[in-house]
Amino acid sequence: MKNALTLNQNRDFLRLYRKGQSLVSPVLVTYARRNGSKARRVGITATKKIGGAVQRNRAKRLIRAAWQQAEATVPMGWDIVFVARGRTTAAKMPQVLDAMSHHLRRLTSPQPKKK
């Protein structure tokens, strides 16, 4: 997370869950929303549904490693939260990176204006 700030306030996570756009895949859930600043902020979370501490930490490590590779594709001014899912712990790095890249492309690309 070289150029990204870390989201660590509960209110920031809750704001993204309520007002952000989301995409779901078997290994990852991604929430994104413009933050109105020139900073890129990211948060990673894994619930107890994932398993014990070892499984949750593995899931977060996989997501963090994928983010390091995909970070350059995300424009500045976005808040992003990645949520690990049950299959994340059994997934390999390319699966997580593919899901993350797909989500980031769809969520942060400019939306066409509706008439």
C-alpha positions in Angstrom: 0.0 0.0 0.0 2.6 2.5 -1.1 0.4 5.4 -2.2 -2.7 4.5 -0.4 -3.8 5.6 3.1 -5.3 3.0 5.4 -8.9 3.1 6.4 -9.1 2.2 10.0 -12.1 4.1 11.4 -15.3 2.1 11.8 -17.4 5.1 10.5 -15.4 5.0 7.2 -16.2 1.3 6.7 -19.8 1.8 7.6 -20.1 4.7 5.1 -18.8 2.6 2.3 -21.1 -0.4 3.2 -24.1 1.9 3.2 -23.4 4.4 0.4 -20.7 2.8 -1.8 -21.1 0.7 -4.8 -20.2 -3.0 -4.4 -19.3 -6.0 -6.5 -19.2 -9.6 -5.3 -17.2 -12.6 -6.5 -16.6 -16.0 -4.8 -13.3 -14.9 -3.3 -13.8 -11.2 -2.7 -16.4 -8.4 -2.0 -15.3 -4.9 -3.0 -16.9 -1.6 -2.0 -15.9 1.7 -3.6 -16.9 5.3 -3.4 -15.3 8.6 -4.3 -13.9 10.4 -1.2 -13.8 14.0 -2.4 -10.0 14.3 -1.7 -6.9 13.6 -3.7 -6.0 10.6 -1.6 -6.6 6.9 -2.3 -7.7 5.1 0.8 -8.1 1.3 1.3 -9.3 -1.0 4.0 -9.2 -4.8 4.3 -11.4 -6.9 6.5 -12.2 -10.5 7.3 -15.0 -11.6 9.6 -15.0 -14.5 12.0 -17.1 -16.4 9.5 -13.9 -16.9 7.6 -12.4 -19.1 10.3 -9.8 -18.7 13.0 -7.1 -16.1 13.2 -4.8 -18.0 11.0 -7.3 -18.2 8.2 -8.4 -14.6 8.5 -4.8 -13.4 8.4 -4.0 -15.5 5.4 -7.0 -14.0 3.6 -5.9 -10.5 4.5 -2.4 -11.2 3.3 -3.7 -12.5 0.0 -5.8 -9.4 -0.5 -3.0 -7.1 0.5 -0.6 -8.7 -1.9 -3.1 -8.5 -4.8 -3.7 -4.8 -3.9 0.0 -4.1 -4.2 -0.1 -5.2 -7.8 -3.5 -3.6 -8.7 -3.0 -0.3 -6.8 -1.5 1.6 -9.8 -4.7 1.0 -11.8 -6.9 2.9 -9.4 -7.3 6.6 -9.8 -6.7 8.9 -6.8 -9.8 10.1 -4.9 -11.4 6.7 -4.1 -12.2 4.9 -0.8 -12.1 1.1 -1.3 -12.8 -1.7 1.1 -12.1 -5.3 0.4 -13.9 -8.0 2.4 -12.6 -11.6 2.4 -15.1 -14.4 1.8 -15.1 -18.0 2.8 -13.3 -19.2 -0.4 -10.5 -16.6 0.0 -8.4 -18.7 2.3 -8.3 -21.6 -0.2 -7.8 -19.3 -3.2 -4.5 -18.7 -4.9 -3.0 -15.3 -5.6 -4.0 -15.1 -9.3 -7.6 -15.8 -8.5 -7.8 -13.0 -5.9 -5.9 -10.6 -8.3 -8.2 -11.4 -11.2 -11.3 -10.8 -9.1 -9.9 -7.6 -7.6 -8.8 -6.2 -11.0 -12.2 -6.9 -12.5 -14.0 -5.2 -9.5 -11.7 -2.2 -9.6 -12.1 -1.7 -13.4 -15.9 -1.8 -13.1 -16.2 0.4 -10.0 -13.7 3.1 -10.7 -14.2 3.6 -14.4 -16.1 6.7 -15.4 -19.8 6.0 -15.6 -21.6 7.3 -18.7 -24.1 10.0 -18.0 -27.8 9.0 -18.1 -30.3 11.2 -19.9 
